[in-house]
Amino acid sequence: ATGWAPDDTSDNAETARAQNVVFHVSPPQKGRDGQVMKPQPLGKGGEIQPRDSSGTEGAGPRARARCRQQAGAERRTARAGHCILDPSGDWYYWWISGMVLPIMYNWIILICRSCFTDLQEQHALVWLSLDYVCDAFYLLDIVVRFHTGFLQEGILVQDRAQIRQRYLGSSSFVWDVASVLPTDLLYLRLGLGVPVVRANRCLRAPRLFEAFDRRETRTGYPNAFRIAKLMLYVFVTIHWNACLYFALSTHLGLGADAWVYPNASRPGFDRPLRQYLYSFYFSTLILTTVGDTPEPQREEEFLFMIAGFLLAVLGFATIMGSMSSVISNMNAADAAFYPDHDPVKHYLQTHGVSRRLTQRVTRWHQHLRAHKKLTEERGVLRHLPARLRAEVAASVHMPALSKVALFQSCERGVLEELVLKLRPQVFSPGEFVCRKGDVGREMYFIREGQLAVVADDGVTQLVTLGEGLYFGEISLINITGNKSGNRRTANIKSIGYSDLFCLSKEDLTEVLTEFPTARAMMEAKGREILLRMDKLDVNAEAAAEAAAEEAERRAQALEEALEGLQTRVARLLAQLESSAFKLALRIERLECQLQLRSAAGDALSRGRPSPSSTCSPTPLPAPTRSSTAS
């Protein structure tokens, strides 16, 4: 709506949405009687739908044309939005991944064809076909650029005009256009044997780096991808050096000395494959500084070797830096996922802990790494936003948490809050999770493994607990009449390696405060469990309820008595103010009478008539009776 909205706009808008029509409100138009006309709904085709109400015949052709233009603009905008690619979406990702092939083709094949002339001459038609297929991909990539949105203030811009203006004003447009300039026209003058005229196709390298960056962020093995990318760069460097070596050998003369490529007259050295493999081997020897290369004889050969050695030094520095970064990232990831065993081992050795206990600690750390079990999930996910962290934790732990009978009837909001509070713990074989009589501060959920409820001797197994079960909730829920109080009621020991979720009493109380229904349900189930275990004192619970009712009654009586006292105090204050007001009036009258008598006595003593004026008391302001009610 622009500039005007009638009283019944909401009703008409609801009707229009129900009829699947587009509703537009145009500036007010007046009919022949001077009354403002109501807006009209537009159909799917943008035509004004006729109606029986009066005033529509007053709308001129300009209003109808304006409505048609608005409807057409909205339809074009909607269609354009479907053709715009999201730079973080899958379609854009797969397109830019496909652009790696034509770019790598130009970077690898073009230099090879330029230096190995026999390769270019023997397969000229094949190379031309592949060249123009790559050019078609380059042109399509420019079209894709014109249909790729961008983020502005966190919102994806889908307006083609803004996208076109932004792309035309960027440096990427200059490089993209330079990479598709028709330099192939130089073939008409130089011939097909000079593929170096297509060297501008290598200017699309930034697109290649963008594809590698996106692939690195999406892959599940980023370190392996970094190593593969590094090896690709090394291969391309050796490939270019090999091609330049053969080109220099051709320029100096094949077989002119021992350093250059042997003469083609020697058996087997005239084949293109042998030429490339020999050059690649020679380039590898130079760039790896292995040695065992013929001694250069000419200035050009010396310069080529020096450049190769300098490039090798730079390559070694790059490789060592990249590998160090990969290794440090892997160590950092291990440190973030698994606890460091070295400080614990040093502590045990320093304090002379027994060998048996030391082996148990070592086997526990080995179990965590071997089975990829985490104990510090909160630290790993701490950088994510709260809502995203909740979704990740729910996707990982919700299947196990939903198996717990205590939470199966809870609403999803309770489960989403609980998964953020859960802390994973791993117990070794024979380790006690809790002992009878211990103060209970946590409850446990069995994610994997088996636990045994054992007798006081620690050996006799009474019950076996498996996946999806839970225990310890009685110690966290304050149930009136619990005979055991906040103490554990059983001995629970891990049979093998057991993965448990731990929920502390503070975290559970915090969650249940926001969900009173779930709290009531858990308390009811807790009472049922205590009744079955004969751990619930029904009389104590009834006495507690009676005491609570008595306390409520006494509190209510005290409130009523306090209200009565407040009323009486208010009345007394009002009476006190009234008495003080009357007393002030009397004092003023007496003072006035005293002044009159003293004036009359003075007049008689002087022989003058007494003054006849009377003293009228000054009226005092009426007392303000403020309410003292609390």
C-alpha positions as MATLAB code, in Angstrom:
seq = 'ATGWAPDDTSDNAETARAQNVVFHVSPPQKGRDGQVMKPQPLGKGGEIQPRDSSGTEGAGPRARARCRQQAGAERRTARAGHCILDPSGDWYYWWISGMVLPIMYNWIILICRSCFTDLQEQHALVWLSLDYVCDAFYLLDIVVRFHTGFLQEGILVQDRAQIRQRYLGSSSFVWDVASVLPTDLLYLRLGLGVPVVRANRCLRAPRLFEAFDRRETRTGYPNAFRIAKLMLYVFVTIHWNACLYFALSTHLGLGADAWVYPNASRPGFDRPLRQYLYSFYFSTLILTTVGDTPEPQREEEFLFMIAGFLLAVLGFATIMGSMSSVISNMNAADAAFYPDHDPVKHYLQTHGVSRRLTQRVTRWHQHLRAHKKLTEERGVLRHLPARLRAEVAASVHMPALSKVALFQSCERGVLEELVLKLRPQVFSPGEFVCRKGDVGREMYFIREGQLAVVADDGVTQLVTLGEGLYFGEISLINITGNKSGNRRTANIKSIGYSDLFCLSKEDLTEVLTEFPTARAMMEAKGREILLRMDKLDVNAEAAAEAAAEEAERRAQALEEALEGLQTRVARLLAQLESSAFKLALRIERLECQLQLRSAAGDALSRGRPSPSSTCSPTPLPAPTRSSTAS';
ca = [
       0.000    0.000    0.000;
       1.387    3.400   -0.918;
       0.193    6.625    0.689;
      -3.370    5.638    1.571;
      -5.231    2.866    3.321;
      -9.042    2.770    3.672;
     -10.863    1.526    6.741;
     -11.712   -1.861    5.248;
      -8.241   -2.605    3.861;
      -7.641   -5.441    6.334;
     -10.941   -7.142    5.473;
     -10.339   -6.865    1.739;
      -6.754   -8.054    2.164;
      -7.885  -11.149    4.057;
     -10.467  -11.894    1.357;
      -7.869  -11.405   -1.351;
      -5.404  -13.769    0.335;
      -8.133  -16.354    0.742;
      -8.917  -16.126   -3.003;
      -5.207  -16.335   -3.938;
      -5.134  -12.909   -5.569;
      -2.622  -10.109   -5.314;
      -4.016   -7.069   -3.490;
      -2.839   -3.558   -4.317;
      -3.907   -0.266   -2.796;
      -3.423    2.641   -5.151;
      -3.588    6.354   -4.294;
      -7.135    7.525   -3.569;
      -9.415    7.996   -6.543;
     -12.703    9.868   -6.381;
     -15.887    8.945   -8.177;
     -18.410   11.186   -9.786;
     -20.121   11.843   -6.453;
     -16.848   13.038   -4.882;
     -16.542   10.050   -2.526;
     -13.242    8.228   -2.117;
     -13.411    4.880   -3.873;
     -12.322    1.624   -2.295;
      -9.366   -0.338   -3.669;
      -9.906   -3.269   -6.001;
      -8.260   -6.728   -5.838;
      -6.238   -7.809   -8.830;
      -6.444  -11.269  -10.286;
      -3.459  -13.478  -11.164;
      -3.258  -11.948  -14.583;
      -3.119   -8.424  -13.205;
      -6.625   -7.475  -14.495;
      -9.017   -5.577  -12.265;
     -11.840   -7.816  -11.123;
     -15.307   -6.252  -11.627;
     -17.540   -5.866   -8.639;
     -21.019   -4.640   -7.977;
     -20.225   -1.825   -5.549;
     -20.719    1.694   -6.764;
     -17.767    3.911   -7.540;
     -15.733    1.539   -9.751;
     -16.944    3.188  -12.880;
     -15.261    6.354  -11.646;
     -11.742    4.836  -11.899;
     -10.058    6.156  -14.994;
      -7.752    4.281  -17.377;
      -4.666    5.731  -15.652;
      -5.528    3.986  -12.385;
      -6.056    0.672  -14.183;
      -2.778    1.061  -16.058;
      -0.969    1.858  -12.825;
      -2.396   -1.283  -11.191;
      -1.362   -3.391  -14.193;
       2.170   -1.976  -14.038;
       2.461   -2.720  -10.319;
       1.210   -6.279  -10.805;
       3.600   -6.846  -13.701;
       6.537   -5.468  -11.716;
       5.796   -7.779   -8.804;
       5.508  -10.800  -11.102;
       8.824   -9.944  -12.751;
      10.467   -9.495   -9.343;
       9.125  -12.863   -8.191;
      10.394  -14.596  -11.341;
      13.767  -12.862  -11.043;
      14.128  -14.045   -7.457;
      13.933  -17.664   -8.627;
      16.828  -17.100  -11.087;
      19.229  -15.564   -8.563;
      21.851  -17.869   -7.071;
      22.743  -17.748   -3.405;
      26.571  -17.579   -3.082;
      26.353  -19.890   -0.064;
      23.941  -22.318   -1.725;
      24.509  -25.701   -3.297;
      23.888  -24.676   -6.911;
      26.567  -21.993   -6.796;
      28.952  -24.351   -5.021;
      28.633  -27.059   -7.662;
      28.970  -24.555  -10.491;
      32.152  -23.035   -9.139;
      33.486  -26.548   -8.489;
      32.853  -27.370  -12.153;
      34.783  -24.269  -13.207;
      37.937  -25.855  -11.781;
      38.224  -28.135  -14.838;
      38.426  -25.487  -17.611;
      40.722  -23.290  -15.534;
      43.105  -26.161  -14.758;
      42.960  -27.209  -18.409;
      44.281  -23.826  -19.514;
      46.918  -23.702  -16.797;
      48.297  -27.183  -17.533;
      47.654  -27.898  -21.225;
      48.285  -24.443  -22.684;
      51.928  -24.203  -21.592;
      52.503  -27.816  -22.636;
      51.188  -27.199  -26.174;
      53.201  -24.002  -26.473;
      56.513  -25.689  -25.605;
      55.996  -29.123  -27.171;
      55.163  -28.180  -30.737;
      54.744  -31.785  -31.904;
      51.952  -32.242  -29.389;
      50.149  -29.183  -30.756;
      50.515  -30.212  -34.407;
      49.437  -33.848  -33.973;
      46.178  -33.067  -32.148;
      45.276  -29.580  -33.377;
      41.555  -30.287  -33.894;
      41.192  -31.867  -30.472;
      42.834  -28.887  -28.808;
      40.670  -26.409  -30.700;
      37.518  -28.240  -29.662;
      38.553  -28.312  -26.012;
      39.603  -24.664  -26.174;
      36.220  -23.475  -27.319;
      34.394  -25.696  -24.842;
      36.394  -23.996  -22.095;
      35.596  -20.597  -23.615;
      31.904  -21.496  -23.467;
      32.292  -22.269  -19.753;
      34.051  -18.944  -19.260;
      31.184  -17.065  -20.925;
      28.591  -19.001  -18.921;
      30.502  -18.113  -15.782;
      30.099  -14.429  -16.590;
      26.362  -15.001  -16.997;
      26.317  -16.775  -13.637;
      28.074  -13.775  -12.107;
      25.234  -11.542  -13.309;
      22.763  -13.906  -11.565;
      24.589  -14.351   -8.251;
      23.241  -12.350   -5.345;
      25.277  -10.775   -2.585;
      24.734  -10.000    1.076;
      23.927   -6.471    2.127;
      23.374   -5.895    5.849;
      22.992   -9.650    6.233;
      20.199   -9.925    3.619;
      20.601  -11.565    0.201;
      20.112   -8.950   -2.518;
      18.166  -10.410   -5.464;
      17.637   -7.267   -7.490;
      19.259   -7.747  -10.901;
      19.992   -4.066  -11.320;
      21.970   -3.908   -8.069;
      23.758   -7.179   -8.842;
      24.700   -5.969  -12.321;
      25.914   -2.609  -11.018;
      28.006   -4.243   -8.297;
      29.599   -6.775  -10.658;
      30.378   -4.214  -13.368;
      32.067   -1.993  -10.802;
      34.260   -4.750   -9.352;
      37.737   -5.851  -10.417;
      36.412   -9.372  -11.029;
      34.544   -8.122  -14.104;
      37.760   -6.700  -15.557;
      39.633   -9.979  -15.080;
      36.725  -12.044  -16.408;
      36.430   -9.952  -19.566;
      40.199   -9.963  -20.090;
      40.201  -13.775  -19.882;
      37.700  -14.145  -22.752;
      39.101  -11.578  -25.174;
      39.158  -13.116  -28.705;
      42.929  -13.415  -28.938;
      42.358  -16.523  -31.087;
      42.034  -14.175  -34.038;
      45.832  -14.038  -34.024;
      45.712  -17.617  -35.368;
      44.773  -16.097  -38.732;
      48.119  -14.300  -38.848;
      50.454  -16.556  -36.828;
      48.938  -19.963  -37.559;
      47.605  -22.719  -35.282;
      51.067  -23.621  -34.047;
      51.177  -20.685  -31.606;
      48.713  -21.546  -28.777;
      50.450  -18.996  -26.545;
      48.016  -16.409  -27.965;
      45.458  -17.873  -25.535;
      47.570  -17.030  -22.488;
      44.902  -14.609  -21.270;
      42.729  -17.630  -20.354;
      44.941  -18.112  -17.295;
      43.590  -14.871  -15.811;
      40.685  -16.817  -14.272;
      42.945  -18.059  -11.462;
      41.021  -16.100   -8.730;
      37.974  -18.186   -9.558;
      40.050  -21.320   -8.976;
      41.190  -20.110   -5.557;
      37.602  -19.278   -4.606;
      36.518  -22.807   -5.522;
      39.316  -24.280   -3.413;
      38.353  -22.124   -0.415;
      34.714  -23.177   -0.594;
      35.664  -26.812   -0.969;
      37.943  -26.592    2.058;
      35.141  -25.202    4.237;
      32.664  -27.867    3.118;
      34.775  -30.993    3.165;
      34.823  -33.238    6.190;
      38.598  -33.721    5.863;
      40.064  -30.225    5.604;
      43.622  -31.279    6.472;
      43.698  -33.939    3.754;
      42.314  -31.413    1.276;
      45.028  -28.898    2.194;
      47.716  -31.515    1.571;
      46.161  -32.477   -1.782;
      45.959  -28.817   -2.781;
      49.611  -28.317   -1.851;
      50.648  -31.324   -3.949;
      48.668  -29.938   -6.886;
      50.537  -26.642   -6.656;
      53.839  -28.539   -6.545;
      52.866  -30.564   -9.613;
      51.874  -27.449  -11.574;
      55.157  -25.763  -10.640;
      57.242  -28.749  -11.779;
      55.103  -29.025  -14.928;
      55.713  -25.408  -15.904;
      59.426  -25.717  -15.171;
      59.610  -28.869  -17.323;
      57.887  -27.145  -20.236;
      60.219  -24.148  -19.979;
      63.238  -26.500  -19.844;
      62.214  -28.177  -23.090;
      61.509  -24.810  -24.715;
      64.984  -23.582  -23.690;
      66.533  -26.809  -24.988;
      64.778  -26.318  -28.323;
      66.000  -22.735  -28.465;
      69.629  -23.702  -27.701;
      69.502  -26.783  -29.894;
      68.552  -30.312  -28.973;
      71.622  -32.347  -28.126;
      73.914  -29.303  -28.296;
      75.471  -30.297  -24.951;
      74.861  -32.689  -22.096;
      72.542  -30.288  -20.212;
      69.862  -29.788  -22.867;
      67.387  -32.396  -24.042;
      69.050  -35.079  -26.238;
      68.736  -34.916  -29.984;
      65.628  -36.417  -31.512;
      67.808  -38.548  -33.753;
      68.497  -40.833  -30.808;
      66.125  -43.801  -30.682;
      62.989  -43.135  -28.655;
      63.682  -39.457  -27.918;
      61.463  -38.158  -30.713;
      58.181  -39.212  -29.128;
      56.215  -36.417  -27.323;
      55.561  -38.605  -24.300;
      59.281  -39.347  -23.869;
      60.085  -35.667  -24.290;
      57.613  -34.652  -21.581;
      58.612  -37.356  -19.105;
      62.333  -36.595  -19.497;
      61.716  -32.875  -19.018;
      59.483  -33.511  -15.993;
      62.142  -35.766  -14.442;
      64.873  -33.190  -15.040;
      62.693  -30.429  -13.563;
      61.975  -32.572  -10.488;
      65.711  -33.046   -9.909;
      66.260  -29.299  -10.066;
      63.351  -28.213   -7.860;
      63.989  -30.876   -5.235;
      67.732  -30.019   -5.180;
      68.511  -33.720   -5.281;
      71.400  -33.125   -7.658;
      72.704  -35.596  -10.233;
      72.018  -33.134  -13.050;
      74.478  -32.381  -15.907;
      76.615  -29.343  -15.391;
      75.349  -26.298  -17.339;
      77.604  -24.968  -20.103;
      76.026  -21.697  -21.252;
      74.832  -18.524  -19.606;
      71.195  -19.356  -20.312;
      71.592  -22.741  -18.663;
      73.243  -21.208  -15.598;
      70.405  -18.664  -15.264;
      67.800  -21.398  -15.600;
      69.473  -23.481  -12.890;
      69.780  -20.493  -10.542;
      66.117  -19.626  -11.023;
      65.223  -23.258  -10.408;
      67.216  -23.414   -7.176;
      65.659  -20.180   -5.894;
      62.234  -21.515   -6.748;
      63.106  -24.749   -4.940;
      64.060  -22.829   -1.788;
      60.778  -20.949   -1.913;
      58.893  -24.190   -2.545;
      60.531  -25.957    0.382;
      59.678  -23.064    2.686;
      56.075  -23.112    1.483;
      55.778  -26.877    1.845;
      57.302  -26.917    5.321;
      55.093  -24.043    6.447;
      51.953  -25.664    5.072;
      52.750  -29.048    6.566;
      53.534  -27.452    9.927;
      50.207  -25.633    9.799;
      48.358  -28.853    8.971;
      50.061  -30.752   11.788;
      49.436  -27.957   14.300;
      45.779  -27.842   13.278;
      45.476  -31.578   13.768;
      47.095  -31.333   17.208;
      44.836  -28.424   18.129;
      41.785  -30.420   17.037;
      42.902  -33.400   19.140;
      43.515  -31.138   22.138;
      40.044  -29.627   21.772;
      38.352  -33.022   21.421;
      40.264  -35.214   23.839;
      41.915  -34.489   27.219;
      45.712  -34.353   27.231;
      47.181  -37.455   28.819;
      50.742  -36.149   29.335;
      50.020  -33.869   32.349;
      48.042  -36.650   34.021;
      50.850  -39.142   33.409;
      53.419  -36.729   34.821;
      51.257  -36.145   37.896;
      50.893  -39.876   38.538;
      54.626  -40.432   38.182;
      55.467  -37.514   40.470;
      53.235  -38.722   43.299;
      54.169  -42.381   42.933;
      50.701  -43.700   42.133;
      50.474  -47.482   41.903;
      51.103  -49.152   38.575;
      47.628  -50.703   38.495;
      45.877  -47.345   38.875;
      48.193  -45.756   36.317;
      47.291  -48.439   33.780;
      43.587  -47.824   34.395;
      44.034  -44.120   33.653;
      46.055  -44.928   30.507;
      43.454  -47.397   29.235;
      40.724  -44.797   29.843;
      42.518  -42.233   27.644;
      43.164  -44.857   24.976;
      39.491  -45.807   24.963;
      38.465  -42.185   24.395;
      40.755  -41.773   21.388;
      40.117  -45.206   19.884;
      36.340  -44.791   19.931;
      36.295  -41.009   19.324;
      34.407  -40.176   22.496;
      34.281  -36.584   23.696;
      34.132  -35.322   27.251;
      34.205  -31.562   26.599;
      31.440  -30.940   24.092;
      30.649  -27.554   25.576;
      34.161  -26.329   24.870;
      34.045  -27.559   21.275;
      30.715  -25.845   20.522;
      31.239  -22.723   22.618;
      31.813  -20.460   19.572;
      28.449  -21.286   17.979;
      25.377  -19.108   18.606;
      23.089  -20.362   21.366;
      20.281  -21.453   19.055;
      22.605  -23.160   16.583;
      24.448  -24.855   19.457;
      21.117  -26.185   20.744;
      20.236  -27.601   17.310;
      23.614  -29.308   16.974;
      23.396  -30.792   20.465;
      19.810  -31.914   19.813;
      20.765  -33.656   16.558;
      23.567  -35.527   18.352;
      21.939  -36.396   21.680;
      18.181  -36.256   21.042;
      17.887  -39.906   19.866;
      19.495  -41.135   23.088;
      17.610  -38.680   25.315;
      14.236  -39.528   23.744;
      14.699  -43.177   24.818;
      14.619  -42.161   28.484;
      11.167  -42.975   29.840;
      11.264  -39.990   32.169;
      11.379  -37.550   29.246;
       9.286  -39.340   26.624;
       6.148  -37.368   27.521;
       7.985  -34.043   27.937;
       7.579  -31.267   25.442;
      10.376  -30.650   22.961;
      11.365  -27.379   24.618;
      12.369  -29.261   27.770;
      14.524  -31.677   25.782;
      16.214  -28.872   23.855;
      17.103  -27.161   27.126;
      18.336  -30.385   28.678;
      20.683  -31.344   25.823;
      22.640  -28.150   26.440;
      23.055  -29.075   30.104;
      24.160  -32.681   29.605;
      27.821  -33.521   30.175;
      29.170  -36.797   28.737;
      31.190  -39.034   31.052;
      32.969  -42.324   30.377;
      33.435  -44.905   33.142;
      35.957  -47.739   33.059;
      35.167  -51.402   33.790;
      34.626  -52.011   37.493;
      34.388  -48.313   38.347;
      31.607  -47.233   40.717;
      29.347  -44.542   39.361;
      27.799  -43.949   42.783;
      27.715  -45.662   46.151;
      24.880  -46.127   48.576;
      24.689  -43.261   51.054;
      26.597  -40.736   48.916;
      25.157  -37.241   48.580;
      23.353  -37.088   45.258;
      24.136  -34.077   43.117;
      23.699  -35.562   39.617;
      21.449  -37.883   37.698;
      22.733  -40.120   34.895;
      21.411  -41.316   31.534;
      22.922  -44.416   29.978;
      23.893  -43.731   26.384;
      25.938  -46.848   25.741;
      27.189  -49.744   27.843;
      25.862  -51.671   30.834;
      25.772  -50.899   34.545;
      25.060  -53.217   37.455;
      23.240  -52.507   40.703;
      25.330  -54.423   43.226;
      24.872  -55.330   46.872;
      26.837  -53.837   49.720;
      29.630  -56.357   49.147;
      30.283  -54.784   45.713;
      30.192  -58.143   43.905;
      26.657  -59.513   43.884;
      24.729  -58.098   40.929;
      21.098  -57.392   41.657;
      19.925  -55.653   38.479;
      21.551  -54.809   35.137;
      20.884  -51.405   33.579;
      21.236  -50.920   29.833;
      20.968  -48.285   27.110;
      18.194  -45.717   27.501;
      17.758  -46.149   31.265;
      18.455  -43.535   33.905;
      19.059  -43.346   37.620;
      19.750  -40.827   40.366;
      16.730  -38.619   39.699;
      15.340  -39.174   43.209;
      18.302  -37.352   44.713;
      17.709  -34.308   42.504;
      13.957  -33.889   42.978;
      12.968  -32.599   46.408;
      10.087  -34.956   47.173;
       8.405  -34.517   50.533;
       8.495  -37.684   52.607;
      11.602  -39.171   51.039;
      13.062  -41.357   53.770;
      16.518  -41.428   52.222;
      16.690  -37.664   51.900;
      19.341  -36.551   49.412;
      21.348  -39.772   49.677;
      21.984  -42.478   47.102;
      19.900  -45.591   47.646;
      21.993  -48.131   45.673;
      25.490  -49.074   44.556;
      25.929  -48.821   40.778;
      29.051  -50.115   39.049;
      30.108  -50.093   35.393;
      30.455  -53.578   33.884;
      32.475  -52.457   30.840;
      33.202  -49.085   29.334;
      30.006  -47.073   29.770;
      29.015  -43.746   28.199;
      26.726  -41.720   30.434;
      25.110  -38.322   30.307;
      25.371  -36.396   33.572;
      22.822  -33.756   34.605;
      23.541  -31.739   37.733;
      20.921  -30.695   40.272;
      21.434  -26.984   39.586;
      20.941  -27.430   35.835;
      17.819  -29.558   36.286;
      16.304  -27.025   38.686;
      17.035  -24.221   36.239;
      15.291  -26.068   33.402;
      12.271  -27.184   35.437;
      11.734  -23.648   36.709;
      10.771  -22.649   33.175;
       8.588  -25.760   32.663;
       6.367  -26.342   35.732;
       4.334  -29.045   33.958;
       7.412  -31.177   33.412;
       8.429  -30.604   37.018;
       5.065  -31.822   38.312;
       5.248  -34.883   36.061;
       8.754  -35.768   37.254;
       7.722  -35.353   40.901;
       4.740  -37.646   40.338;
       6.941  -40.317   38.790;
       9.429  -39.889   41.613;
       6.686  -40.542   44.190;
       5.664  -43.694   42.317;
       9.246  -44.941   42.404;
       9.604  -44.176   46.107;
       6.298  -45.962   46.848;
       7.498  -49.074   45.012;
      10.788  -48.930   46.949;
       8.952  -48.265   50.220;
      11.033  -45.104   50.636;
       8.124  -42.642   50.828;
       6.643  -41.669   54.195;
       2.999  -41.002   53.319;
       2.224  -39.656   56.790;
       5.139  -37.248   56.561;
       3.903  -36.077   53.194;
       0.388  -35.561   54.573;
       1.831  -33.825   57.627;
       3.898  -31.595   55.396;
       0.818  -30.730   53.342;
      -1.156  -30.011   56.528;
       1.703  -27.891   57.838;
       1.791  -26.006   54.580;
      -1.968  -25.419   54.739;
      -1.694  -24.306   58.375;
       1.123  -21.945   57.498;
      -0.945  -20.549   54.644;
      -3.944  -20.072   56.961;
      -1.822  -18.329   59.584;
      -0.238  -16.118   56.969;
      -3.675  -15.162   55.694;
      -4.836  -14.409   59.266;
      -1.787  -12.256   59.840;
      -2.506  -10.359   56.647;
      -6.103   -9.706   57.741;
      -4.929   -8.587   61.214;
      -2.353   -6.319   59.626;
      -5.011   -4.743   57.426;
      -7.189   -4.102   60.563;
      -4.276   -2.510   62.388;
      -3.538   -0.305   59.400;
      -7.184    0.849   59.353;
      -7.123    1.669   63.077;
      -3.838    3.556   62.762;
      -5.298    5.568   59.888;
      -8.313    6.500   62.002;
      -6.134    7.512   64.964;
      -3.974    9.694   62.727;
      -7.089   11.369   61.343;
      -8.389   12.059   64.854;
      -4.992   13.392   65.896;
      -4.909   15.804   62.978;
      -8.465   17.012   63.755;
      -7.639   17.562   67.457;
      -4.466   19.451   66.571;
      -6.454   21.680   64.189;
      -9.077   22.489   66.844;
      -6.405   23.180   69.453;
      -4.653   25.614   67.105;
      -7.932   27.498   66.586;
      -8.525   27.809   70.338;
      -4.987   29.035   70.963;
      -5.387   31.700   68.286;
      -8.681   32.909   69.770;
      -7.189   33.121   73.243;
      -4.196   35.078   71.957;
      -6.552   37.489   70.169;
      -8.658   37.999   73.337;
      -5.515   38.567   75.359;
      -4.351   41.247   72.929;
      -7.775   43.002   73.099;
      -7.796   43.059   76.884;
      -4.269   44.398   77.118;
      -5.159   47.125   74.592;
      -8.310   48.064   76.600;
      -6.346   48.291   79.838;
      -3.801   50.625   78.243;
      -6.565   52.873   76.917;
      -8.305   53.170   80.340;
      -5.050   54.025   82.032;
      -4.472   56.867   79.525;
      -8.116   58.135   79.720;
      -8.913   57.228   76.128;
     -11.857   55.185   74.923;
     -11.162   51.552   74.371;
     -10.841   50.438   70.786;
     -13.943   48.975   69.385;
     -12.191   46.804   66.806;
     -12.470   43.143   67.320;
      -9.795   40.615   66.601;
     -10.907   37.965   64.137;
      -8.792   34.872   64.100;
      -6.934   34.132   60.860;
      -8.467   31.076   59.260;
      -6.070   28.184   59.167;
      -5.908   25.850   56.191;
      -7.971   22.750   56.461;
      -5.963   19.771   57.627;
      -4.944   17.328   54.965;
      -5.919   13.862   55.945;
      -3.411   11.684   54.177;
      -4.167    8.032   53.784;
      -1.812    5.843   55.715;
      -2.997    2.616   54.129;
      -0.080    0.536   53.004;
];
